[in-house]
Amino acid sequence: MIKNPELKTILTSWEGNPIDENGRFVNHEFPMKNSFGDALKWMLQRNPKRKVKKEDKWRMQVVKDDSFLRSKEDVIVLLGHASFFIRLGGRQVLIDPIMGSVPLKKRYTEFPIATDKLVDIDYVLVSHAHYDHCDKASLVTLHRQNPNAKFLTGLNMSTLLKDWVKTSEIQEAGWYQEYNLDDSLQIYFLPSRHWSNRRIGDENAYLWGAFIVKSNERTIYFGGDSGYGSHFREVGELFPNIDVALIGAGAYAPRWFMSPNHQDPEHAVRAFNDTKAKMMVPFHYGTFDMSDEPLSEPEAILKSLDRDNKVQGELKIVKVGEALSLR
């Protein structure tokens, strides 16, 4: 078991993140090791949705309006894929900022604002090491433009980040730990069902997870990359008044291969319902083509589930760059 002894652990029964015999992190509920054979099977098999996907011309709408950066109100802005700008309690937070492309993946939605406008950022949150969530170029740029920003992430991630954000403070947390912020804003690192790597040989060397961002007035949950699990119900028990849950709902096909790591829309809605949050904002679809489903499918299924009253709260599908005011 391992955790950061300098940080507070909010779950008294939690002794630390489990590690395997090689010192690598594992999911506590669904321990797994990626199979090269399964990955090869997926890459070689024919996608049954290939024709539909090829003919799918749907694209996420992009709003190019940076006026939210000059506001003082609490706001959430999806910047594409899993990247969010959040202002809460007067503090400005970025989560998993990806301002350009990622290796081997075409970007289908533009980054909605000029990157040089991202200044006066207080905290940059990095959920895990995968390239579509942890982008060196974006983090280097943000460090240069925000030399006083603190970078908050999971255990062992500083081995990656320290050379990119050399003079910035980096805090690593284990699951169920609260970052030391000396601030009215509270940020916690929580479980997700996933894995991590950057290159061959470092699988699960860096911890993955989710975040709670909490002010005196509001609580926002970012579920990170995750398959479905009991941790969604647990976060609702630990934080019983979540205002907005940001829940991943893409990169899920084929389900037999992707489900341990990403949620389909049905599981995303189930996860949201488990948290008992007031509003669900889905993400992780429409920006990068990462799996077999058509780009339009996640949103179409989510809307159908909402019409069938499967969503126990408000489903808010936002455009990229659209400012969601929290009042």
Secondary structure, DSSP 8 states (H G I E B T S, - for coil): -B--TTSEESSTT---B-B-TTS-B--SSS-----HHHHHHHHHS--TTHHHHHH------B---GGGGG--S-EEEEEETTEEEEEETTEEEEES---S-BTTB-B-S--SS-GGG--S--EEE---SSTTT--HHHHHHHHHH-TT-EEEEETTTHHHHTTTSTTS-EEEE-TTEE----SS-EEEEE--B----SSTT-TT-S---EEEEE-SS-EEEE--S-B--THHHHHHHHSTT-SEEEEE--S--SHHHHTTTS--HHHHHHHHHHHT-SEEEEESSSSB--SSS-TTHHHHHHHHHHHTT--SSEE----BT-EEE--
